[in-house]
Amino acid sequence: MADLRIDLDGLESADVQLGRVERAFEHSDSIAAGVADLVGHSGLAGKLSEFSNAWDLHRDDMLTGVRAVRKTVRKVHDEFAAVDRELASNLNGDGS
């Protein structure tokens, strides 16, 4: 019989790290726009504003992806943890 090994601690760690990435994306919304206001050269300020607008779109897409991956990681962790508890209970004679 083949062994199935799931690293529940690794999944928890991945969830924590993805949470940090999620928060970083959530708080990076106005950095480039704020810098554009500080630049004295109008051409450079315009390019920074363009970058800021494009970044907003891409950041939102990436944030959506990070949230989806994090949700999946949590689901995988929770499901395997539940199966592990059930199997342990059955092996110990506690299961129904």
N, CA, C and O atoms as a printed pandas DataFrame, in Angstrom:
     atom_number atom_name residue_name chain_id  residue_number  x_coord  y_coord  z_coord
0              1         N          MET        A               1    0.850   -1.176    0.000
1              2        CA          MET        A               1    0.000    0.000    0.000
2              3         C          MET        A               1    0.898    1.242    0.000
3              4         O          MET        A               1    1.865    1.317    0.759
4              5         N          ALA        A               2    0.582    2.177   -0.826
5              6        CA          ALA        A               2    1.381    3.405   -0.942
6              7         C          ALA        A               2    1.079    4.344    0.223
7              8         O          ALA        A               2   -0.052    4.442    0.697
8              9         N          ASP        A               3    2.124    5.025    0.661
9             10        CA          ASP        A               3    1.962    6.010    1.733
10            11         C          ASP        A               3    1.629    7.367    1.140
11            12         O          ASP        A               3    2.165    7.756    0.102
12            13         N          LEU        A               4    0.762    8.059    1.794
13            14        CA          LEU        A               4    0.441    9.434    1.415
14            15         C          LEU        A               4    0.880   10.321    2.565
15            16         O          LEU        A               4    0.399   10.184    3.690
16            17         N          ARG        A               5    1.790   11.224    2.275
17            18        CA          ARG        A               5    2.303   12.117    3.317
18            19         C          ARG        A               5    1.945   13.554    2.952
19            20         O          ARG        A               5    2.296   14.049    1.881
20            21         N          ILE        A               6    1.258   14.192    3.847
21            22        CA          ILE        A               6    0.864   15.584    3.658
22            23         C          ILE        A               6    1.533   16.408    4.750
23            24         O          ILE        A               6    1.412   16.096    5.935
24            25         N          ASP        A               7    2.228   17.443    4.353
25            26        CA          ASP        A               7    2.921   18.324    5.298
26            27         C          ASP        A               7    1.949   19.414    5.763
27            28         O          ASP        A               7    1.885   20.493    5.175
28            29         N          LEU        A               8    1.197   19.117    6.821
29            30        CA          LEU        A               8    0.213   20.078    7.324
30            31         C          LEU        A               8    0.885   21.344    7.831
31            32         O          LEU        A               8    0.356   22.441    7.655
32            33         N          ASP        A               9    2.052   21.201    8.462
33            34        CA          ASP        A               9    2.783   22.388    8.919
34            35         C          ASP        A               9    3.213   23.244    7.730
35            36         O          ASP        A               9    3.167   24.473    7.791
36            37         N          GLY        A              10    3.629   22.586    6.652
37            38        CA          GLY        A              10    4.009   23.316    5.444
38            39         C          GLY        A              10    2.833   24.060    4.837
39            40         O          GLY        A              10    2.982   25.179    4.347
40            41         N          LEU        A              11    1.659   23.433    4.870
41            42        CA          LEU        A              11    0.460   24.105    4.363
42            43         C          LEU        A              11    0.098   25.300    5.237
43            44         O          LEU        A              11   -0.301   26.348    4.728
44            45         N          GLU        A              12    0.237   25.143    6.551
45            46        CA          GLU        A              12   -0.024   26.278    7.450
46            47         C          GLU        A              12    0.958   27.408    7.188
47            48         O          GLU        A              12    0.579   28.580    7.168
48            49         N          SER        A              13    2.212   27.052    6.988
49            50        CA          SER        A              13    3.238   28.055    6.695
50            51         C          SER        A              13    2.938   28.768    5.379
51            52         O          SER        A              13    3.092   29.985    5.275
52            53         N          ALA        A              14    2.511   28.006    4.383
53            54        CA          ALA        A              14    2.158   28.609    3.094
54            55         C          ALA        A              14    1.003   29.584    3.260
55            56         O          ALA        A              14    0.994   30.651    2.646
56            57         N          ASP        A              15    0.030   29.223    4.086
57            58        CA          ASP        A              15   -1.106   30.110    4.348
58            59         C          ASP        A              15   -0.637   31.417    4.982
59            60         O          ASP        A              15   -1.086   32.495    4.594
60            61         N          VAL        A              16    0.262   31.320    5.951
61            62        CA          VAL        A              16    0.788   32.519    6.618
62            63         C          VAL        A              16    1.545   33.393    5.617
63            64         O          VAL        A              16    1.354   34.609    5.583
64            65         N          GLN        A              17    2.394   32.782    4.811
65            66        CA          GLN        A              17    3.176   33.537    3.832
66            67         C          GLN        A              17    2.271   34.188    2.784
67            68         O          GLN        A              17    2.481   35.340    2.406
68            69         N          LEU        A              18    1.276   33.453    2.322
69            70        CA          LEU        A              18    0.338   34.031    1.355
70            71         C          LEU        A              18   -0.447   35.179    1.983
71            72         O          LEU        A              18   -0.781   36.148    1.300
72            73         N          GLY        A              19   -0.741   35.079    3.265
73            74        CA          GLY        A              19   -1.400   36.182    3.970
74            75         C          GLY        A              19   -0.534   37.430    3.975
75            76         O          GLY        A              19   -1.036   38.544    3.823
76            77         N          ARG        A              20    0.765   37.240    4.151
77            78        CA          ARG        A              20    1.683   38.387    4.114
78            79         C          ARG        A              20    1.727   39.010    2.724
79            80         O          ARG        A              20    1.736   40.233    2.583
80            81         N          VAL        A              21    1.756   38.169    1.708
81            82        CA          VAL        A              21    1.744   38.678    0.333
82            83         C          VAL        A              21    0.444   39.435    0.074
83            84         O          VAL        A              21    0.454   40.513   -0.520
84            85         N          GLU        A              22   -0.661   38.872    0.517
85            86        CA          GLU        A              22   -1.969   39.510    0.346
86            87         C          GLU        A              22   -1.990   40.896    0.990
87            88         O          GLU        A              22   -2.431   41.864    0.372
88            89         N          ARG        A              23   -1.515   40.987    2.223
89            90        CA          ARG        A              23   -1.498   42.287    2.912
90            91         C          ARG        A              23   -0.565   43.278    2.220
91            92         O          ARG        A              23   -0.863   44.470    2.152
92            93         N          ALA        A              24    0.554   42.792    1.711
93            94        CA          ALA        A              24    1.482   43.679    1.003
94            95         C          ALA        A              24    0.824   44.258   -0.242
95            96         O          ALA        A              24    0.959   45.450   -0.521
96            97         N          PHE        A              25    0.115   43.424   -0.986
97            98        CA          PHE        A              25   -0.586   43.924   -2.169
98            99         C          PHE        A              25   -1.702   44.889   -1.789
99           100         O          PHE        A              25   -1.927   45.884   -2.478
100          101         N          GLU        A              26   -2.394   44.601   -0.704
101          102        CA          GLU        A              26   -3.484   45.476   -0.270
102          103         C          GLU        A              26   -2.981   46.864    0.122
103          104         O          GLU        A              26   -3.700   47.851   -0.034
104          105         N          HIS        A              27   -1.760   46.944    0.626
105          106        CA          HIS        A              27   -1.236   48.217    1.115
106          107         C          HIS        A              27   -0.279   48.904    0.149
107          108         O          HIS        A              27    0.368   49.887    0.510
108          109         N          SER        A              28   -0.187   48.397   -1.072
109          110        CA          SER        A              28    0.744   48.994   -2.034
110          111         C          SER        A              28    0.023   49.817   -3.088
111          112         O          SER        A              28    0.555   50.035   -4.176
112          113         N          ASP        A              29   -1.177   50.272   -2.777
113          114        CA          ASP        A              29   -2.009   50.898   -3.797
114          115         C          ASP        A              29   -1.591   52.298   -4.214
115          116         O          ASP        A              29   -1.803   52.662   -5.370
116          117         N          SER        A              30   -1.021   53.083   -3.350
117          118        CA          SER        A              30   -0.795   54.483   -3.714
118          119         C          SER        A              30    0.667   54.903   -3.671
119          120         O          SER        A              30    0.961   56.099   -3.671
120          121         N          ILE        A              31    1.576   53.960   -3.636
121          122        CA          ILE        A              31    2.993   54.304   -3.536
122          123         C          ILE        A              31    3.458   55.069   -4.769
123          124         O          ILE        A              31    4.021   56.156   -4.643
124          125         N          ALA        A              32    3.231   54.516   -5.959
125          126        CA          ALA        A              32    3.697   55.168   -7.186
126          127         C          ALA        A              32    2.977   56.492   -7.414
127          128         O          ALA        A              32    3.591   57.461   -7.861
128          129         N          ALA        A              33    1.695   56.543   -7.116
129          130        CA          ALA        A              33    0.950   57.791   -7.299
130          131         C          ALA        A              33    1.498   58.876   -6.386
131          132         O          ALA        A              33    1.609   60.032   -6.794
132          133         N          GLY        A              34    1.837   58.520   -5.168
133          134        CA          GLY        A              34    2.406   59.491   -4.236
134          135         C          GLY        A              34    3.751   60.005   -4.689
135          136         O          GLY        A              34    4.060   61.182   -4.501
136          137         N          VAL        A              35    4.557   59.142   -5.284
137          138        CA          VAL        A              35    5.869   59.557   -5.784
138          139         C          VAL        A              35    5.702   60.485   -6.978
139          140         O          VAL        A              35    6.464   61.442   -7.120
140          141         N          ALA        A              36    4.734   60.227   -7.831
141          142        CA          ALA        A              36    4.512   61.075   -9.009
142          143         C          ALA        A              36    4.242   62.517   -8.598
143          144         O          ALA        A              36    4.655   63.448   -9.288
144          145         N          ASP        A              37    3.561   62.701   -7.492
145          146        CA          ASP        A              37    3.270   64.053   -7.009
146          147         C          ASP        A              37    4.524   64.776   -6.529
147          148         O          ASP        A              37    4.548   66.006   -6.484
148          149         N          LEU        A              38    5.557   64.033   -6.173
149          150        CA          LEU        A              38    6.775   64.624   -5.629
150          151         C          LEU        A              38    7.828   64.931   -6.690
151          152         O          LEU        A              38    8.784   65.658   -6.420
152          153         N          VAL        A              39    7.661   64.392   -7.876
153          154        CA          VAL        A              39    8.659   64.560   -8.938
154          155         C          VAL        A              39    8.483   65.924   -9.597
155          156         O          VAL        A              39    7.367   66.318   -9.934
156          157         N          GLY        A              40    9.576   66.630   -9.777
157          158        CA          GLY        A              40    9.512   67.972  -10.359
158          159         C          GLY        A              40    9.361   67.984  -11.869
159          160         O          GLY        A              40    8.886   68.975  -12.423
160          161         N          HIS        A              41    9.742   66.935  -12.540
161          162        CA          HIS        A              41    9.698   66.879  -14.003
162          163         C          HIS        A              41    8.344   66.340  -14.450
163          164         O          HIS        A              41    7.961   65.235  -14.063
164          165         N          SER        A              42    7.622   67.100  -15.253
165          166        CA          SER        A              42    6.259   66.707  -15.634
166          167         C          SER        A              42    6.235   65.424  -16.461
167          168         O          SER        A              42    5.315   64.618  -16.322
168          169         N          GLY        A              43    7.239   65.228  -17.321
169          170        CA          GLY        A              43    7.287   64.002  -18.125
170          171         C          GLY        A              43    7.461   62.770  -17.259
171          172         O          GLY        A              43    6.797   61.753  -17.461
172          173         N          LEU        A              44    8.365   62.871  -16.287
173          174        CA          LEU        A              44    8.592   61.753  -15.375
174          175         C          LEU        A              44    7.364   61.527  -14.497
175          176         O          LEU        A              44    6.983   60.386  -14.236
176          177         N          ALA        A              45    6.756   62.601  -14.050
177          178        CA          ALA        A              45    5.540   62.477  -13.239
178          179         C          ALA        A              45    4.437   61.777  -14.032
179          180         O          ALA        A              45    3.701   60.952  -13.490
180          181         N          GLY        A              46    4.328   62.112  -15.314
181          182        CA          GLY        A              46    3.329   61.469  -16.166
182          183         C          GLY        A              46    3.581   59.976  -16.314
183          184         O          GLY        A              46    2.651   59.171  -16.262
184          185         N          LYS        A              47    4.854   59.613  -16.500
185          186        CA          LYS        A              47    5.203   58.190  -16.632
186          187         C          LYS        A              47    4.928   57.439  -15.325
187          188         O          LYS        A              47    4.460   56.301  -15.341
188          189         N          LEU        A              48    5.221   58.081  -14.208
189          190        CA          LEU        A              48    4.928   57.451  -12.920
190          191         C          LEU        A              48    3.428   57.273  -12.718
191          192         O          LEU        A              48    2.988   56.269  -12.159
192          193         N          SER        A              49    2.652   58.239  -13.170
193          194        CA          SER        A              49    1.191   58.117  -13.074
194          195         C          SER        A              49    0.682   56.980  -13.953
195          196         O          SER        A              49   -0.197   56.220  -13.546
196          197         N          GLU        A              50    1.243   56.863  -15.174
197          198        CA          GLU        A              50    0.867   55.754  -16.063
198          199         C          GLU        A              50    1.193   54.414  -15.403
199          200         O          GLU        A              50    0.389   53.482  -15.402
200          201         N          PHE        A              51    2.406   54.351  -14.841
201          202        CA          PHE        A              51    2.809   53.125  -14.156
202          203         C          PHE        A              51    1.849   52.818  -13.010
203          204         O          PHE        A              51    1.434   51.672  -12.832
204          205         N          SER        A              52    1.501   53.829  -12.243
205          206        CA          SER        A              52    0.611   53.647  -11.105
206          207         C          SER        A              52   -0.738   53.093  -11.548
207          208         O          SER        A              52   -1.281   52.189  -10.913
208          209         N          ASN        A              53   -1.274   53.631  -12.630
209          210        CA          ASN        A              53   -2.565   53.157  -13.129
210          211         C          ASN        A              53   -2.481   51.710  -13.604
211          212         O          ASN        A              53   -3.364   50.903  -13.316
212          213         N          ALA        A              54   -1.409   51.386  -14.337
213          214        CA          ALA        A              54   -1.231   50.012  -14.814
214          215         C          ALA        A              54   -1.003   49.069  -13.631
215          216         O          ALA        A              54   -1.516   47.950  -13.608
216          217         N          TRP        A              55   -0.230   49.535  -12.657
217          218        CA          TRP        A              55    0.045   48.726  -11.474
218          219         C          TRP        A              55   -1.245   48.408  -10.729
219          220         O          TRP        A              55   -1.415   47.292  -10.237
220          221         N          ASP        A              56   -2.155   49.376  -10.640
221          222        CA          ASP        A              56   -3.433   49.138   -9.965
222          223         C          ASP        A              56   -4.164   47.952  -10.588
223          224         O          ASP        A              56   -4.686   47.093   -9.878
224          225         N          LEU        A              57   -4.199   47.912  -11.926
225          226        CA          LEU        A              57   -4.888   46.816  -12.619
226          227         C          LEU        A              57   -4.196   45.481  -12.362
227          228         O          LEU        A              57   -4.846   44.491  -12.026
228          229         N          HIS        A              58   -2.881   45.462  -12.522
229          230        CA          HIS        A              58   -2.137   44.217  -12.345
230          231         C          HIS        A              58   -2.131   43.771  -10.882
231          232         O          HIS        A              58   -2.214   42.577  -10.594
232          233         N          ARG        A              59   -2.035   44.721   -9.971
233          234        CA          ARG        A              59   -2.055   44.392   -8.551
234          235         C          ARG        A              59   -3.382   43.726   -8.187
235          236         O          ARG        A              59   -3.406   42.733   -7.461
236          237         N          ASP        A              60   -4.469   44.272   -8.689
237          238        CA          ASP        A              60   -5.778   43.686   -8.401
238          239         C          ASP        A              60   -5.871   42.257   -8.935
239          240         O          ASP        A              60   -6.406   41.375   -8.264
240          241         N          ASP        A              61   -5.348   42.030  -10.146
241          242        CA          ASP        A              61   -5.345   40.677  -10.713
242          243         C          ASP        A              61   -4.503   39.729   -9.861
243          244         O          ASP        A              61   -4.919   38.607   -9.573
244          245         N          MET        A              62   -3.319   40.190   -9.463
245          246        CA          MET        A              62   -2.443   39.346   -8.648
246          247         C          MET        A              62   -3.043   39.096   -7.275
247          248         O          MET        A              62   -2.930   37.993   -6.740
248          249         N          LEU        A              63   -3.677   40.104   -6.703
249          250        CA          LEU        A              63   -4.313   39.952   -5.396
250          251         C          LEU        A              63   -5.438   38.919   -5.469
251          252         O          LEU        A              63   -5.597   38.103   -4.561
252          253         N          THR        A              64   -6.204   38.958   -6.536
253          254        CA          THR        A              64   -7.260   37.966   -6.735
254          255         C          THR        A              64   -6.664   36.563   -6.808
255          256         O          THR        A              64   -7.200   35.623   -6.221
256          257         N          GLY        A              65   -5.555   36.429   -7.530
257          258        CA          GLY        A              65   -4.888   35.132   -7.638
258          259         C          GLY        A              65   -4.331   34.646   -6.312
259          260         O          GLY        A              65   -4.480   33.474   -5.966
260          261         N          VAL        A              66   -3.693   35.538   -5.571
261          262        CA          VAL        A              66   -3.133   35.172   -4.264
262          263         C          VAL        A              66   -4.249   34.732   -3.324
263          264         O          VAL        A              66   -4.099   33.749   -2.598
264          265         N          ARG        A              67   -5.352   35.443   -3.335
265          266        CA          ARG        A              67   -6.482   35.069   -2.471
266          267         C          ARG        A              67   -7.034   33.696   -2.845
267          268         O          ARG        A              67   -7.382   32.903   -1.969
268          269         N          ALA        A              68   -7.112   33.415   -4.149
269          270        CA          ALA        A              68   -7.616   32.114   -4.599
270          271         C          ALA        A              68   -6.677   30.985   -4.180
271          272         O          ALA        A              68   -7.130   29.936   -3.722
272          273         N          VAL        A              69   -5.381   31.199   -4.335
273          274        CA          VAL        A              69   -4.409   30.177   -3.934
274          275         C          VAL        A              69   -4.466   29.970   -2.424
275          276         O          VAL        A              69   -4.436   28.835   -1.949
276          277         N          ARG        A              70   -4.548   31.059   -1.677
277          278        CA          ARG        A              70   -4.600   30.954   -0.211
278          279         C          ARG        A              70   -5.849   30.188    0.233
279          280         O          ARG        A              70   -5.782   29.355    1.136
280          281         N          LYS        A              71   -6.972   30.468   -0.395
281          282        CA          LYS        A              71   -8.214   29.768   -0.065
282          283         C          LYS        A              71   -8.066   28.268   -0.341
283          284         O          LYS        A              71   -8.526   27.440    0.444
284          285         N          THR        A              72   -7.426   27.928   -1.455
285          286        CA          THR        A              72   -7.210   26.528   -1.808
286          287         C          THR        A              72   -6.274   25.850   -0.815
287          288         O          THR        A              72   -6.524   24.721   -0.394
288          289         N          VAL        A              73   -5.197   26.536   -0.440
289          290        CA          VAL        A              73   -4.251   25.981    0.537
290          291         C          VAL        A              73   -4.969   25.704    1.856
291          292         O          VAL        A              73   -4.774   24.650    2.461
292          293         N          ARG        A              74   -5.786   26.636    2.295
293          294        CA          ARG        A              74   -6.538   26.436    3.547
294          295         C          ARG        A              74   -7.467   25.231    3.437
295          296         O          ARG        A              74   -7.557   24.420    4.358
296          297         N          LYS        A              75   -8.154   25.122    2.306
297          298        CA          LYS        A              75   -9.105   24.022    2.099
298          299         C          LYS        A              75   -8.376   22.680    2.105
299          300         O          LYS        A              75   -8.831   21.727    2.738
300          301         N          VAL        A              76   -7.246   22.606    1.402
301          302        CA          VAL        A              76   -6.462   21.370    1.380
302          303         C          VAL        A              76   -6.017   21.019    2.801
303          304         O          VAL        A              76   -6.139   19.871    3.229
304          305         N          HIS        A              77   -5.504   22.007    3.523
305          306        CA          HIS        A              77   -5.062   21.775    4.906
306          307         C          HIS        A              77   -6.214   21.260    5.757
307          308         O          HIS        A              77   -6.084   20.243    6.439
308          309         N          ASP        A              78   -7.332   21.956    5.716
309          310        CA          ASP        A              78   -8.466   21.601    6.568
310          311         C          ASP        A              78   -9.007   20.208    6.251
311          312         O          ASP        A              78   -9.334   19.443    7.159
312          313         N          GLU        A              79   -9.098   19.881    4.962
313          314        CA          GLU        A              79   -9.633   18.573    4.565
314          315         C          GLU        A              79   -8.699   17.442    4.986
315          316         O          GLU        A              79   -9.152   16.432    5.523
316          317         N          PHE        A              80   -7.397   17.606    4.744
317          318        CA          PHE        A              80   -6.463   16.554    5.134
318          319         C          PHE        A              80   -6.347   16.440    6.648
319          320         O          PHE        A              80   -6.179   15.337    7.168
320          321         N          ALA        A              81   -6.432   17.547    7.362
321          322        CA          ALA        A              81   -6.404   17.495    8.827
322          323         C          ALA        A              81   -7.623   16.732    9.346
323          324         O          ALA        A              81   -7.508   15.949   10.288
324          325         N          ALA        A              82   -8.778   16.957    8.742
325          326        CA          ALA        A              82   -9.992   16.253    9.151
326          327         C          ALA        A              82   -9.871   14.756    8.868
327          328         O          ALA        A              82  -10.249   13.933    9.702
328          329         N          VAL        A              83   -9.351   14.405    7.705
329          330        CA          VAL        A              83   -9.155   12.991    7.366
330          331         C          VAL        A              83   -8.163   12.353    8.335
331          332         O          VAL        A              83   -8.370   11.228    8.792
332          333         N          ASP        A              84   -7.093   13.069    8.644
333          334        CA          ASP        A              84   -6.087   12.555    9.574
334          335         C          ASP        A              84   -6.703   12.289   10.950
335          336         O          ASP        A              84   -6.446   11.251   11.560
336          337         N          ARG        A              85   -7.508   13.222   11.430
337          338        CA          ARG        A              85   -8.166   13.039   12.737
338          339         C          ARG        A              85   -9.109   11.829   12.707
339          340         O          ARG        A              85   -9.160   11.042   13.652
340          341         N          GLU        A              86   -9.847   11.700   11.613
341          342        CA          GLU        A              86  -10.789   10.589   11.489
342          343         C          GLU        A              86  -10.053    9.249   11.445
343          344         O          GLU        A              86  -10.458    8.292   12.106
344          345         N          LEU        A              87   -8.979    9.185   10.671
345          346        CA          LEU        A              87   -8.204    7.946   10.598
346          347         C          LEU        A              87   -7.587    7.602   11.950
347          348         O          LEU        A              87   -7.598    6.443   12.364
348          349         N          ALA        A              88   -7.053    8.604   12.631
349          350        CA          ALA        A              88   -6.465    8.374   13.953
350          351         C          ALA        A              88   -7.524    7.877   14.932
351          352         O          ALA        A              88   -7.266    6.981   15.736
352          353         N          SER        A              89   -8.697    8.455   14.857
353          354        CA          SER        A              89   -9.788    8.046   15.738
354          355         C          SER        A              89  -10.178    6.596   15.466
355          356         O          SER        A              89  -10.402    5.825   16.399
356          357         N          ASN        A              90  -10.258    6.229   14.202
357          358        CA          ASN        A              90  -10.618    4.857   13.841
358          359         C          ASN        A              90   -9.535    3.866   14.265
359          360         O          ASN        A              90   -9.842    2.763   14.716
360          361         N          LEU        A              91   -8.275    4.257   14.122
361          362        CA          LEU        A              91   -7.176    3.376   14.530
362          363         C          LEU        A              91   -7.144    3.179   16.038
363          364         O          LEU        A              91   -6.768    2.113   16.526
364          365         N          ASN        A              92   -7.538    4.204   16.768
365          366        CA          ASN        A              92   -7.550    4.134   18.230
366          367         C          ASN        A              92   -8.823    3.494   18.776
367          368         O          ASN        A              92   -8.974    3.336   19.988
368          369         N          GLY        A              93   -9.725    3.131   17.888
369          370        CA          GLY        A              93  -10.972    2.511   18.318
370          371         C          GLY        A              93  -12.002    3.494   18.822
371          372         O          GLY        A              93  -13.010    3.099   19.409
372          373         N          ASP        A              94  -11.753    4.791   18.594
373          374        CA          ASP        A              94  -12.690    5.820   19.053
374          375         C          ASP        A              94  -13.761    6.123   18.015
375          376         O          ASP        A              94  -14.771    6.750   18.333
376          377         N          GLY        A              95  -13.550    5.685   16.781
377          378        CA          GLY        A              95  -14.455    6.040   15.684
378          379         C          GLY        A              95  -15.706    5.204   15.695
379          380         O          GLY        A              95  -15.808    4.197   16.395
380          381         N          SER        A              96  -16.655    5.647   14.900
381          382        CA          SER        A              96  -17.916    4.908   14.850
382          383         C          SER        A              96  -17.941    3.980   13.665
383          384         O          SER        A              96  -18.927    3.272   13.457
